[in-house]
Amino acid sequence: MKKTTKVFLSVLSVASLSLFLGACSPEVGSKEWCEDMKGKDKANWTANEAADFAKNCLL
């Protein structure tokens, strides 16, 4: 198999996996997302996640 074919297949596999895993996460601001964030260690939250949590889950 050519090297370019192997590289292409690897990139395609990674892209497919990313799309698959991204489709499984709940929408930001939804009830499921808020519950997931409550269970996540707050030290691991990003600044954007903290702001979205405050905006969508507390208010």
mmCIF file of the N, C-alpha and C atoms, coordinates in Angstrom:
data_MODEL
# 
_entry.id   MODEL 
# 
loop_
_atom_site.group_PDB 
_atom_site.id 
_atom_site.type_symbol 
_atom_site.label_atom_id 
_atom_site.label_alt_id 
_atom_site.label_comp_id 
_atom_site.label_asym_id 
_atom_site.label_entity_id 
_atom_site.label_seq_id 
_atom_site.pdbx_PDB_ins_code 
_atom_site.Cartn_x 
_atom_site.Cartn_y 
_atom_site.Cartn_z 
_atom_site.occupancy 
_atom_site.B_iso_or_equiv 
_atom_site.pdbx_formal_charge 
_atom_site.auth_seq_id 
_atom_site.auth_comp_id 
_atom_site.auth_asym_id 
_atom_site.auth_atom_id 
_atom_site.pdbx_PDB_model_num 
ATOM 1   N N  . MET A 1 1  ? 0.852   -1.173 0.000  1.00 0.00 ? 1  MET A N  1 
ATOM 2   C CA . MET A 1 1  ? 0.000   0.000  0.000  1.00 0.00 ? 1  MET A CA 1 
ATOM 3   C C  . MET A 1 1  ? 0.899   1.238  0.000  1.00 0.00 ? 1  MET A C  1 
ATOM 4   N N  . LYS A 1 2  ? 0.543   2.226  -0.781 1.00 0.00 ? 2  LYS A N  1 
ATOM 5   C CA . LYS A 1 2  ? 1.337   3.446  -0.850 1.00 0.00 ? 2  LYS A CA 1 
ATOM 6   C C  . LYS A 1 2  ? 1.248   4.221  0.454  1.00 0.00 ? 2  LYS A C  1 
ATOM 7   N N  . LYS A 1 3  ? 2.303   4.976  0.721  1.00 0.00 ? 3  LYS A N  1 
ATOM 8   C CA . LYS A 1 3  ? 2.347   5.774  1.946  1.00 0.00 ? 3  LYS A CA 1 
ATOM 9   C C  . LYS A 1 3  ? 1.221   6.807  1.959  1.00 0.00 ? 3  LYS A C  1 
ATOM 10  N N  . THR A 1 4  ? 0.933   7.433  0.819  1.00 0.00 ? 4  THR A N  1 
ATOM 11  C CA . THR A 1 4  ? -0.117  8.452  0.773  1.00 0.00 ? 4  THR A CA 1 
ATOM 12  C C  . THR A 1 4  ? -1.486  7.843  1.064  1.00 0.00 ? 4  THR A C  1 
ATOM 13  N N  . THR A 1 5  ? -1.694  6.614  0.619  1.00 0.00 ? 5  THR A N  1 
ATOM 14  C CA . THR A 1 5  ? -2.961  5.937  0.887  1.00 0.00 ? 5  THR A CA 1 
ATOM 15  C C  . THR A 1 5  ? -3.100  5.649  2.375  1.00 0.00 ? 5  THR A C  1 
ATOM 16  N N  . LYS A 1 6  ? -2.009  5.216  3.001  1.00 0.00 ? 6  LYS A N  1 
ATOM 17  C CA . LYS A 1 6  ? -2.043  4.939  4.437  1.00 0.00 ? 6  LYS A CA 1 
ATOM 18  C C  . LYS A 1 6  ? -2.328  6.212  5.233  1.00 0.00 ? 6  LYS A C  1 
ATOM 19  N N  . VAL A 1 7  ? -1.679  7.302  4.835  1.00 0.00 ? 7  VAL A N  1 
ATOM 20  C CA . VAL A 1 7  ? -1.892  8.572  5.525  1.00 0.00 ? 7  VAL A CA 1 
ATOM 21  C C  . VAL A 1 7  ? -3.334  9.030  5.353  1.00 0.00 ? 7  VAL A C  1 
ATOM 22  N N  . PHE A 1 8  ? -3.849  8.931  4.134  1.00 0.00 ? 8  PHE A N  1 
ATOM 23  C CA . PHE A 1 8  ? -5.235  9.327  3.869  1.00 0.00 ? 8  PHE A CA 1 
ATOM 24  C C  . PHE A 1 8  ? -6.216  8.513  4.706  1.00 0.00 ? 8  PHE A C  1 
ATOM 25  N N  . LEU A 1 9  ? -6.012  7.211  4.771  1.00 0.00 ? 9  LEU A N  1 
ATOM 26  C CA . LEU A 1 9  ? -6.906  6.357  5.554  1.00 0.00 ? 9  LEU A CA 1 
ATOM 27  C C  . LEU A 1 9  ? -6.812  6.673  7.042  1.00 0.00 ? 9  LEU A C  1 
ATOM 28  N N  . SER A 1 10 ? -5.620  6.993  7.511  1.00 0.00 ? 10 SER A N  1 
ATOM 29  C CA . SER A 1 10 ? -5.458  7.358  8.918  1.00 0.00 ? 10 SER A CA 1 
ATOM 30  C C  . SER A 1 10 ? -6.199  8.651  9.239  1.00 0.00 ? 10 SER A C  1 
ATOM 31  N N  . VAL A 1 11 ? -6.054  9.645  8.366  1.00 0.00 ? 11 VAL A N  1 
ATOM 32  C CA . VAL A 1 11 ? -6.741  10.925 8.568  1.00 0.00 ? 11 VAL A CA 1 
ATOM 33  C C  . VAL A 1 11 ? -8.246  10.722 8.513  1.00 0.00 ? 11 VAL A C  1 
ATOM 34  N N  . LEU A 1 12 ? -8.700  9.929  7.575  1.00 0.00 ? 12 LEU A N  1 
ATOM 35  C CA . LEU A 1 12 ? -10.129 9.651  7.452  1.00 0.00 ? 12 LEU A CA 1 
ATOM 36  C C  . LEU A 1 12 ? -10.660 8.950  8.705  1.00 0.00 ? 12 LEU A C  1 
ATOM 37  N N  . SER A 1 13 ? -9.894  8.028  9.250  1.00 0.00 ? 13 SER A N  1 
ATOM 38  C CA . SER A 1 13 ? -10.306 7.320  10.468 1.00 0.00 ? 13 SER A CA 1 
ATOM 39  C C  . SER A 1 13 ? -10.422 8.269  11.651 1.00 0.00 ? 13 SER A C  1 
ATOM 40  N N  . VAL A 1 14 ? -9.446  9.147  11.808 1.00 0.00 ? 14 VAL A N  1 
ATOM 41  C CA . VAL A 1 14 ? -9.462  10.098 12.920 1.00 0.00 ? 14 VAL A CA 1 
ATOM 42  C C  . VAL A 1 14 ? -10.633 11.061 12.773 1.00 0.00 ? 14 VAL A C  1 
ATOM 43  N N  . ALA A 1 15 ? -10.872 11.531 11.557 1.00 0.00 ? 15 ALA A N  1 
ATOM 44  C CA . ALA A 1 15 ? -11.991 12.448 11.319 1.00 0.00 ? 15 ALA A CA 1 
ATOM 45  C C  . ALA A 1 15 ? -13.325 11.769 11.618 1.00 0.00 ? 15 ALA A C  1 
ATOM 46  N N  . SER A 1 16 ? -13.461 10.527 11.210 1.00 0.00 ? 16 SER A N  1 
ATOM 47  C CA . SER A 1 16 ? -14.703 9.790  11.460 1.00 0.00 ? 16 SER A CA 1 
ATOM 48  C C  . SER A 1 16 ? -14.925 9.581  12.951 1.00 0.00 ? 16 SER A C  1 
ATOM 49  N N  . LEU A 1 17 ? -13.873 9.232  13.654 1.00 0.00 ? 17 LEU A N  1 
ATOM 50  C CA . LEU A 1 17 ? -13.976 9.019  15.096 1.00 0.00 ? 17 LEU A CA 1 
ATOM 51  C C  . LEU A 1 17 ? -14.350 10.319 15.805 1.00 0.00 ? 17 LEU A C  1 
ATOM 52  N N  . SER A 1 18 ? -13.766 11.429 15.375 1.00 0.00 ? 18 SER A N  1 
ATOM 53  C CA . SER A 1 18 ? -14.083 12.725 15.979 1.00 0.00 ? 18 SER A CA 1 
ATOM 54  C C  . SER A 1 18 ? -15.546 13.087 15.775 1.00 0.00 ? 18 SER A C  1 
ATOM 55  N N  . LEU A 1 19 ? -16.054 12.871 14.578 1.00 0.00 ? 19 LEU A N  1 
ATOM 56  C CA . LEU A 1 19 ? -17.462 13.157 14.313 1.00 0.00 ? 19 LEU A CA 1 
ATOM 57  C C  . LEU A 1 19 ? -18.373 12.257 15.137 1.00 0.00 ? 19 LEU A C  1 
ATOM 58  N N  . PHE A 1 20 ? -18.013 10.996 15.257 1.00 0.00 ? 20 PHE A N  1 
ATOM 59  C CA . PHE A 1 20 ? -18.820 10.049 16.027 1.00 0.00 ? 20 PHE A CA 1 
ATOM 60  C C  . PHE A 1 20 ? -18.877 10.455 17.492 1.00 0.00 ? 20 PHE A C  1 
ATOM 61  N N  . LEU A 1 21 ? -17.734 10.769 18.071 1.00 0.00 ? 21 LEU A N  1 
ATOM 62  C CA . LEU A 1 21 ? -17.701 11.128 19.487 1.00 0.00 ? 21 LEU A CA 1 
ATOM 63  C C  . LEU A 1 21 ? -18.339 12.493 19.736 1.00 0.00 ? 21 LEU A C  1 
ATOM 64  N N  . GLY A 1 22 ? -18.193 13.409 18.823 1.00 0.00 ? 22 GLY A N  1 
ATOM 65  C CA . GLY A 1 22 ? -18.796 14.725 18.969 1.00 0.00 ? 22 GLY A CA 1 
ATOM 66  C C  . GLY A 1 22 ? -20.309 14.677 18.930 1.00 0.00 ? 22 GLY A C  1 
ATOM 67  N N  . ALA A 1 23 ? -20.854 13.728 18.198 1.00 0.00 ? 23 ALA A N  1 
ATOM 68  C CA . ALA A 1 23 ? -22.301 13.602 18.086 1.00 0.00 ? 23 ALA A CA 1 
ATOM 69  C C  . ALA A 1 23 ? -22.923 13.067 19.373 1.00 0.00 ? 23 ALA A C  1 
ATOM 70  N N  . CYS A 1 24 ? -22.128 12.481 20.236 1.00 0.00 ? 24 CYS A N  1 
ATOM 71  C CA . CYS A 1 24 ? -22.645 11.879 21.466 1.00 0.00 ? 24 CYS A CA 1 
ATOM 72  C C  . CYS A 1 24 ? -22.749 12.866 22.622 1.00 0.00 ? 24 CYS A C  1 
ATOM 73  N N  . SER A 1 25 ? -22.074 13.975 22.539 1.00 0.00 ? 25 SER A N  1 
ATOM 74  C CA . SER A 1 25 ? -22.103 14.901 23.658 1.00 0.00 ? 25 SER A CA 1 
ATOM 75  C C  . SER A 1 25 ? -23.355 15.771 23.598 1.00 0.00 ? 25 SER A C  1 
ATOM 76  N N  . PRO A 1 26 ? -23.951 16.021 24.760 1.00 0.00 ? 26 PRO A N  1 
ATOM 77  C CA . PRO A 1 26 ? -25.181 16.813 24.792 1.00 0.00 ? 26 PRO A CA 1 
ATOM 78  C C  . PRO A 1 26 ? -24.910 18.267 24.416 1.00 0.00 ? 26 PRO A C  1 
ATOM 79  N N  . GLU A 1 27 ? -25.948 18.939 23.949 1.00 0.00 ? 27 GLU A N  1 
ATOM 80  C CA . GLU A 1 27 ? -25.839 20.334 23.546 1.00 0.00 ? 27 GLU A CA 1 
ATOM 81  C C  . GLU A 1 27 ? -25.589 21.206 24.771 1.00 0.00 ? 27 GLU A C  1 
ATOM 82  N N  . VAL A 1 28 ? -24.690 22.179 24.604 1.00 0.00 ? 28 VAL A N  1 
ATOM 83  C CA . VAL A 1 28 ? -24.361 23.100 25.697 1.00 0.00 ? 28 VAL A CA 1 
ATOM 84  C C  . VAL A 1 28 ? -25.628 23.820 26.138 1.00 0.00 ? 28 VAL A C  1 
ATOM 85  N N  . GLY A 1 29 ? -25.869 23.802 27.434 1.00 0.00 ? 29 GLY A N  1 
ATOM 86  C CA . GLY A 1 29 ? -27.035 24.472 27.993 1.00 0.00 ? 29 GLY A CA 1 
ATOM 87  C C  . GLY A 1 29 ? -28.224 23.557 28.217 1.00 0.00 ? 29 GLY A C  1 
ATOM 88  N N  . SER A 1 30 ? -28.167 22.341 27.660 1.00 0.00 ? 30 SER A N  1 
ATOM 89  C CA . SER A 1 30 ? -29.283 21.418 27.855 1.00 0.00 ? 30 SER A CA 1 
ATOM 90  C C  . SER A 1 30 ? -29.238 20.849 29.274 1.00 0.00 ? 30 SER A C  1 
ATOM 91  N N  . LYS A 1 31 ? -30.347 20.260 29.684 1.00 0.00 ? 31 LYS A N  1 
ATOM 92  C CA . LYS A 1 31 ? -30.425 19.676 31.023 1.00 0.00 ? 31 LYS A CA 1 
ATOM 93  C C  . LYS A 1 31 ? -29.354 18.598 31.210 1.00 0.00 ? 31 LYS A C  1 
ATOM 94  N N  . GLU A 1 32 ? -29.142 17.780 30.166 1.00 0.00 ? 32 GLU A N  1 
ATOM 95  C CA . GLU A 1 32 ? -28.130 16.714 30.236 1.00 0.00 ? 32 GLU A CA 1 
ATOM 96  C C  . GLU A 1 32 ? -26.735 17.309 30.378 1.00 0.00 ? 32 GLU A C  1 
ATOM 97  N N  . TRP A 1 33 ? -26.470 18.393 29.646 1.00 0.00 ? 33 TRP A N  1 
ATOM 98  C CA . TRP A 1 33 ? -25.158 19.031 29.719 1.00 0.00 ? 33 TRP A CA 1 
ATOM 99  C C  . TRP A 1 33 ? -24.920 19.593 31.123 1.00 0.00 ? 33 TRP A C  1 
ATOM 100 N N  . CYS A 1 34 ? -25.941 20.229 31.684 1.00 0.00 ? 34 CYS A N  1 
ATOM 101 C CA . CYS A 1 34 ? -25.818 20.771 33.045 1.00 0.00 ? 34 CYS A CA 1 
ATOM 102 C C  . CYS A 1 34 ? -25.535 19.664 34.052 1.00 0.00 ? 34 CYS A C  1 
ATOM 103 N N  . GLU A 1 35 ? -26.222 18.542 33.912 1.00 0.00 ? 35 GLU A N  1 
ATOM 104 C CA . GLU A 1 35 ? -25.991 17.406 34.822 1.00 0.00 ? 35 GLU A CA 1 
ATOM 105 C C  . GLU A 1 35 ? -24.576 16.861 34.661 1.00 0.00 ? 35 GLU A C  1 
ATOM 106 N N  . ASP A 1 36 ? -24.094 16.764 33.418 1.00 0.00 ? 36 ASP A N  1 
ATOM 107 C CA . ASP A 1 36 ? -22.728 16.296 33.170 1.00 0.00 ? 36 ASP A CA 1 
ATOM 108 C C  . ASP A 1 36 ? -21.711 17.233 33.812 1.00 0.00 ? 36 ASP A C  1 
ATOM 109 N N  . MET A 1 37 ? -21.953 18.542 33.691 1.00 0.00 ? 37 MET A N  1 
ATOM 110 C CA . MET A 1 37 ? -21.027 19.519 34.257 1.00 0.00 ? 37 MET A CA 1 
ATOM 111 C C  . MET A 1 37 ? -21.033 19.466 35.783 1.00 0.00 ? 37 MET A C  1 
ATOM 112 N N  . LYS A 1 38 ? -22.190 19.218 36.378 1.00 0.00 ? 38 LYS A N  1 
ATOM 113 C CA . LYS A 1 38 ? -22.254 19.103 37.838 1.00 0.00 ? 38 LYS A CA 1 
ATOM 114 C C  . LYS A 1 38 ? -21.432 17.925 38.329 1.00 0.00 ? 38 LYS A C  1 
ATOM 115 N N  . GLY A 1 39 ? -21.363 16.861 37.525 1.00 0.00 ? 39 GLY A N  1 
ATOM 116 C CA . GLY A 1 39 ? -20.589 15.683 37.905 1.00 0.00 ? 39 GLY A CA 1 
ATOM 117 C C  . GLY A 1 39 ? -19.110 15.795 37.586 1.00 0.00 ? 39 GLY A C  1 
ATOM 118 N N  . LYS A 1 40 ? -18.735 16.783 36.795 1.00 0.00 ? 40 LYS A N  1 
ATOM 119 C CA . LYS A 1 40 ? -17.340 16.969 36.395 1.00 0.00 ? 40 LYS A CA 1 
ATOM 120 C C  . LYS A 1 40 ? -16.615 17.799 37.444 1.00 0.00 ? 40 LYS A C  1 
ATOM 121 N N  . ASP A 1 41 ? -15.367 17.449 37.744 1.00 0.00 ? 41 ASP A N  1 
ATOM 122 C CA . ASP A 1 41 ? -14.565 18.192 38.705 1.00 0.00 ? 41 ASP A CA 1 
ATOM 123 C C  . ASP A 1 41 ? -14.399 19.637 38.234 1.00 0.00 ? 41 ASP A C  1 
ATOM 124 N N  . LYS A 1 42 ? -14.758 20.589 39.065 1.00 0.00 ? 42 LYS A N  1 
ATOM 125 C CA . LYS A 1 42 ? -14.734 21.994 38.666 1.00 0.00 ? 42 LYS A CA 1 
ATOM 126 C C  . LYS A 1 42 ? -13.330 22.483 38.330 1.00 0.00 ? 42 LYS A C  1 
ATOM 127 N N  . ALA A 1 43 ? -12.321 21.832 38.833 1.00 0.00 ? 43 ALA A N  1 
ATOM 128 C CA . ALA A 1 43 ? -10.943 22.204 38.505 1.00 0.00 ? 43 ALA A CA 1 
ATOM 129 C C  . ALA A 1 43 ? -10.628 21.905 37.045 1.00 0.00 ? 43 ALA A C  1 
ATOM 130 N N  . ASN A 1 44 ? -11.410 21.026 36.420 1.00 0.00 ? 44 ASN A N  1 
ATOM 131 C CA . ASN A 1 44 ? -11.188 20.659 35.026 1.00 0.00 ? 44 ASN A CA 1 
ATOM 132 C C  . ASN A 1 44 ? -12.072 21.441 34.053 1.00 0.00 ? 44 ASN A C  1 
ATOM 133 N N  . TRP A 1 45 ? -12.880 22.364 34.539 1.00 0.00 ? 45 TRP A N  1 
ATOM 134 C CA . TRP A 1 45 ? -13.726 23.171 33.674 1.00 0.00 ? 45 TRP A CA 1 
ATOM 135 C C  . TRP A 1 45 ? -12.871 24.203 32.948 1.00 0.00 ? 45 TRP A C  1 
ATOM 136 N N  . THR A 1 46 ? -13.207 24.478 31.703 1.00 0.00 ? 46 THR A N  1 
ATOM 137 C CA . THR A 1 46 ? -12.578 25.592 31.005 1.00 0.00 ? 46 THR A CA 1 
ATOM 138 C C  . THR A 1 46 ? -13.329 26.863 31.371 1.00 0.00 ? 46 THR A C  1 
ATOM 139 N N  . ALA A 1 47 ? -12.751 27.996 31.022 1.00 0.00 ? 47 ALA A N  1 
ATOM 140 C CA . ALA A 1 47 ? -13.416 29.271 31.298 1.00 0.00 ? 47 ALA A CA 1 
ATOM 141 C C  . ALA A 1 47 ? -14.735 29.356 30.532 1.00 0.00 ? 47 ALA A C  1 
ATOM 142 N N  . ASN A 1 48 ? -14.759 28.871 29.314 1.00 0.00 ? 48 ASN A N  1 
ATOM 143 C CA . ASN A 1 48 ? -15.988 28.890 28.511 1.00 0.00 ? 48 ASN A CA 1 
ATOM 144 C C  . ASN A 1 48 ? -17.060 27.994 29.124 1.00 0.00 ? 48 ASN A C  1 
ATOM 145 N N  . GLU A 1 49 ? -16.652 26.823 29.611 1.00 0.00 ? 49 GLU A N  1 
ATOM 146 C CA . GLU A 1 49 ? -17.618 25.920 30.246 1.00 0.00 ? 49 GLU A CA 1 
ATOM 147 C C  . GLU A 1 49 ? -18.203 26.553 31.505 1.00 0.00 ? 49 GLU A C  1 
ATOM 148 N N  . ALA A 1 50 ? -17.367 27.208 32.296 1.00 0.00 ? 50 ALA A N  1 
ATOM 149 C CA . ALA A 1 50 ? -17.853 27.858 33.522 1.00 0.00 ? 50 ALA A CA 1 
ATOM 150 C C  . ALA A 1 50 ? -18.839 28.972 33.192 1.00 0.00 ? 50 ALA A C  1 
ATOM 151 N N  . ALA A 1 51 ? -18.518 29.751 32.166 1.00 0.00 ? 51 ALA A N  1 
ATOM 152 C CA . ALA A 1 51 ? -19.420 30.841 31.775 1.00 0.00 ? 51 ALA A CA 1 
ATOM 153 C C  . ALA A 1 51 ? -20.735 30.286 31.230 1.00 0.00 ? 51 ALA A C  1 
ATOM 154 N N  . ASP A 1 52 ? -20.660 29.240 30.405 1.00 0.00 ? 52 ASP A N  1 
ATOM 155 C CA . ASP A 1 52 ? -21.879 28.624 29.863 1.00 0.00 ? 52 ASP A CA 1 
ATOM 156 C C  . ASP A 1 52 ? -22.704 28.005 30.975 1.00 0.00 ? 52 ASP A C  1 
ATOM 157 N N  . PHE A 1 53 ? -22.051 27.386 31.957 1.00 0.00 ? 53 PHE A N  1 
ATOM 158 C CA . PHE A 1 53 ? -22.771 26.785 33.075 1.00 0.00 ? 53 PHE A CA 1 
ATOM 159 C C  . PHE A 1 53 ? -23.514 27.861 33.854 1.00 0.00 ? 53 PHE A C  1 
ATOM 160 N N  . ALA A 1 54 ? -22.817 28.953 34.157 1.00 0.00 ? 54 ALA A N  1 
ATOM 161 C CA . ALA A 1 54 ? -23.454 30.039 34.911 1.00 0.00 ? 54 ALA A CA 1 
ATOM 162 C C  . ALA A 1 54 ? -24.634 30.625 34.142 1.00 0.00 ? 54 ALA A C  1 
ATOM 163 N N  . LYS A 1 55 ? -24.462 30.788 32.848 1.00 0.00 ? 55 LYS A N  1 
ATOM 164 C CA . LYS A 1 55 ? -25.512 31.403 32.026 1.00 0.00 ? 55 LYS A CA 1 
ATOM 165 C C  . LYS A 1 55 ? -26.711 30.483 31.837 1.00 0.00 ? 55 LYS A C  1 
ATOM 166 N N  . ASN A 1 56 ? -26.470 29.187 31.626 1.00 0.00 ? 56 ASN A N  1 
ATOM 167 C CA . ASN A 1 56 ? -27.541 28.271 31.255 1.00 0.00 ? 56 ASN A CA 1 
ATOM 168 C C  . ASN A 1 56 ? -28.097 27.417 32.400 1.00 0.00 ? 56 ASN A C  1 
ATOM 169 N N  . CYS A 1 57 ? -27.303 27.185 33.417 1.00 0.00 ? 57 CYS A N  1 
ATOM 170 C CA . CYS A 1 57 ? -27.736 26.242 34.453 1.00 0.00 ? 57 CYS A CA 1 
ATOM 171 C C  . CYS A 1 57 ? -28.075 26.923 35.775 1.00 0.00 ? 57 CYS A C  1 
ATOM 172 N N  . LEU A 1 58 ? -27.540 28.094 36.014 1.00 0.00 ? 58 LEU A N  1 
ATOM 173 C CA . LEU A 1 58 ? -27.801 28.769 37.293 1.00 0.00 ? 58 LEU A CA 1 
ATOM 174 C C  . LEU A 1 58 ? -28.877 29.832 37.171 1.00 0.00 ? 58 LEU A C  1 
ATOM 175 N N  . LEU A 1 59 ? -28.941 30.485 36.043 1.00 0.00 ? 59 LEU A N  1 
ATOM 176 C CA . LEU A 1 59 ? -29.896 31.588 35.867 1.00 0.00 ? 59 LEU A CA 1 
ATOM 177 C C  . LEU A 1 59 ? -31.148 31.129 35.169 1.00 0.00 ? 59 LEU A C  1 
# 
